[in-house]
């Protein structure tokens, strides 16, 4: 069975900010779907134990007051998210998301923050296979331009529009909606990879130098390994672009998880 036709575990977080090392989970969604089996969905609202900045609330709509009133303890949410994700991985189901290193790394740091088993510890020797729609799309459609000054070429809304999916502005930036859209985008990318070029939609054919064929007839392990290389290549290209204005810019190409670095205690008071 082609990788896009099997079971998928769609995963997304909404958080207090964009720094995976310090920010916290506010909402989480995991949807196991496809593969000819019944769907299974889980959603969480957490009390992150810190103030939710107004900028983050403007994205996902969750205020500090609501999180404190209705949210479950942050450690319980992180534990339950990781537990459900681990079940899927141990069953051989790939994790699907848009910009996977953000969500997987932030979850990893939350688990470490509360001294809970990491996802790697929970899955043991089972391989973690990830499908990242941002990485796949950037390779398949390398020359897509920004839609507008406010809508970038690789935003999830842009991918949804390009792959012929309806987009609901009201539901967007809710983790459940974004997870499901990412899964559908992954399916569309896989479908194009396994469809003759002459049968592709006109909006796809209008783009230059399409490379969907790179994803054809791959196992999940092969697709995962390919994305490791592609993510590193894409990060290097972005870093080179940034160096035009900032010679010290660094773009992390680690995928699908940024390595954990133990905090140093050097210089700390005794």
C-alpha positions in Angstrom: 0.0 0.0 0.0 1.3 3.5 -0.9 2.3 5.6 2.1 -0.5 8.1 1.6 -3.2 5.5 1.7 -2.4 4.0 5.0 -3.4 5.0 8.6 -2.2 8.5 9.6 -1.8 10.2 13.0 -2.5 13.9 12.4 -1.0 16.0 15.2 -0.9 19.7 16.0 -0.4 22.0 18.9 -1.4 25.6 19.7 0.9 27.2 22.2 1.9 30.3 24.2 4.5 31.3 21.6 7.0 30.2 19.0 10.1 29.3 21.1 10.0 25.5 21.5 12.5 25.6 24.4 10.4 27.8 26.6 6.8 28.0 25.4 4.0 25.8 26.5 1.1 23.7 25.1 -2.3 25.4 25.2 -4.3 23.1 23.0 -3.5 19.8 21.3 -5.2 17.5 18.8 -4.5 14.0 17.6 -6.6 12.3 14.9 -5.9 8.7 13.9 -7.6 8.3 10.5 -7.6 6.5 7.2 -6.3 3.1 6.4 -9.8 1.6 6.1 -10.3 1.9 9.9 -12.6 3.9 12.1 -11.3 7.3 13.1 -10.2 8.1 16.6 -9.9 11.7 17.8 -8.5 13.4 20.9 -8.4 17.0 21.8 -7.0 18.8 24.9 -7.1 22.2 26.5 -4.3 22.8 29.0 -3.5 25.4 31.7 0.0 26.2 30.7 0.8 27.7 34.1 2.1 30.9 32.5 0.3 33.9 31.0 -0.7 33.4 27.4 0.5 36.5 25.4 -2.1 38.5 23.5 -0.2 37.7 20.3 -0.8 34.0 20.9 -4.4 34.5 21.9 -4.9 36.4 18.6 -3.9 33.2 16.7 -5.7 30.5 18.5 -8.3 32.4 20.6 -7.5 30.9 24.0 -7.0 33.4 26.8 -5.2 32.9 30.0 -8.5 33.1 31.9 -10.1 30.4 29.9 -7.1 28.1 30.1 -7.0 28.5 33.9 -10.7 27.9 34.2 -11.3 25.1 31.7 -7.9 23.6 31.1 -6.5 20.5 32.5 -3.1 20.5 34.3 -0.3 21.0 31.8 1.6 17.9 32.9 -1.4 15.7 32.5 -2.1 17.0 29.0 1.5 16.5 27.9 1.5 13.0 29.3 -1.8 12.1 27.6 -0.8 13.5 24.3 2.5 11.6 24.3 0.7 8.4 25.5 -1.8 8.5 22.6 1.0 9.4 20.1 3.1 6.5 21.3 0.3 4.0 20.8 0.0 5.1 17.2 3.8 5.0 16.6 4.1 1.5 18.1 1.3 0.4 15.8 3.4 1.6 12.8 1.3 4.7 12.1 3.2 7.8 10.8 2.8 11.1 12.5 1.6 13.8 10.1 1.9 17.6 10.6 2.9 20.9 9.1 6.3 21.9 10.3 6.7 18.8 12.4 9.9 19.9 14.3 8.0 22.6 16.0 5.2 20.5 17.5 7.3 17.4 18.2 10.1 19.4 19.8 7.8 21.5 22.0 6.0 18.3 23.2 9.4 16.8 24.0 10.4 19.9 26.1 7.1 19.8 27.9 7.6 16.2 28.9 11.1 16.9 30.1 9.9 20.0 32.0 7.5 17.8 34.0 10.0 14.9 34.3 7.8 12.6 32.2 8.9 9.9 29.8 9.8 11.3 26.4 8.1 10.0 23.2 11.4 8.2 22.4 11.3 6.5 25.7 7.7 5.5 25.3 8.1 3.9 21.8 11.4 2.0 22.6 12.9 0.4 19.6 9.9 1.2 17.3 10.8 3.6 14.5 9.2 7.0 14.5 8.0 7.9 11.0 6.9 11.4 10.3 5.2 13.0 7.3 5.8 16.8 7.2 3.7 18.6 4.6 5.9 21.7 4.7 9.0 19.7 3.8 7.3 17.7 1.1 5.6 20.7 -0.4 8.7 22.8 -0.5 10.5 20.0 -2.4 7.6 19.2 -4.8 6.8 22.8 -5.6 10.1 24.7 -5.1 9.3 27.9 -7.0 5.8 28.8 -5.6 5.7 32.5 -4.8 4.0 34.3 -1.9 0.3 34.7 -2.4 0.4 38.2 -0.9 2.3 40.4 1.5 0.5 38.6 4.4 0.3 35.1 3.1 3.5 33.1 2.5 4.2 30.3 0.0 4.4 27.6 2.7 1.6 28.5 5.1 -0.9 25.8 5.7 -3.7 28.0 4.1 -1.6 28.3 0.9 -1.1 24.5 0.7 -4.8 23.9 1.3 -5.7 26.2 -1.6 -3.1 24.9 -3.9 -4.1 21.2 -3.3 -7.8 22.0 -3.8 -9.0 21.8 -0.2 -11.6 24.1 1.2 -10.3 26.5 3.9 -12.4 27.7 6.8 -11.0 31.0 8.3 -13.2 30.6 11.4 -11.8 27.1 12.2 -8.2 27.8 11.1 -5.5 28.0 13.7 -7.5 25.6 15.9 -5.2 22.6 16.4 -7.8 20.1 15.4 -8.6 21.8 12.1 -5.0 22.3 11.3 -4.1 18.7 12.0 -6.8 17.4 9.7 -5.9 19.8 6.9 -2.3 18.7 7.1 -3.4 15.1 6.8 -5.4 15.9 3.8 -2.6 17.8 2.2 -0.3 14.9 2.8 -2.8 12.6 1.0 -3.0 15.0 -1.9 0.7 15.2 -2.3 0.9 11.4 -2.2 -1.9 11.2 -4.8 0.0 13.5 -7.2 3.2 11.5 -6.7 1.3 8.4 -7.8 -0.7 10.0 -10.7 0.5 10.6 -14.2 1.7 14.2 -14.8 -0.8 14.7 -17.6 -3.7 14.0 -15.2 -2.6 16.7 -12.7 -4.8 19.7 -12.2 -4.0 22.8 -14.2 -3.3 24.9 -11.0 -0.5 22.3 -10.2 0.9 22.2 -13.7 1.1 26.0 -13.8 4.0 25.8 -11.3 7.6 25.3 -12.5 9.9 22.3 -12.0 7.5 20.1 -10.1 9.1 17.2 -8.2 6.3 15.1 -6.9 7.8 12.0 -8.4 10.5 12.0 -5.7 7.8 10.6 -3.3 6.6 7.8 -5.6 6.8 4.2 -4.4 8.6 4.9 -1.2 8.1 3.0 2.1 7.4 5.1 5.2 11.0 4.5 6.3 12.3 5.7 2.9 10.0 8.7 2.9 11.2 9.6 6.5 14.8 9.3 5.6 14.3 11.4 2.5 12.7 14.2 4.5 15.7 14.3 6.9 17.9 15.2 3.9 15.4 17.6 2.4 14.9 19.5 5.6 18.6 19.9 6.0 18.9 21.1 2.4 16.0 23.5 2.8 17.4 25.0 6.0 20.8 25.5 4.4 19.2 27.3 1.5 17.2 29.6 3.9 20.2 30.3 6.0 22.2 31.3 2.8 19.4 33.7 1.9 19.3 35.2 5.4 23.1 35.7 5.3 22.5 38.4 2.6 21.3 40.7 5.4 22.5 39.0 8.5 25.8 37.0 8.3 25.2 35.5 11.7 21.8 34.0 11.0 21.4 30.3 11.8 18.6 28.1 10.6 18.2 24.8 12.4 17.9 22.0 9.9 17.3 19.2 12.5 14.2 17.1 11.6 11.8 15.9 12.8 13.0 16.8 16.3 15.6 19.3 17.5 18.2 17.5 19.7 17.9 18.0 23.4 20.8 19.9 25.1 21.2 19.5 28.8 21.1 22.8 30.5 24.5 23.9 31.8 25.0 24.7 35.5 28.4 26.2 34.9 28.6 29.5 36.8 25.4 28.9 38.8 25.5 29.8 42.5 26.4 26.9 44.8 
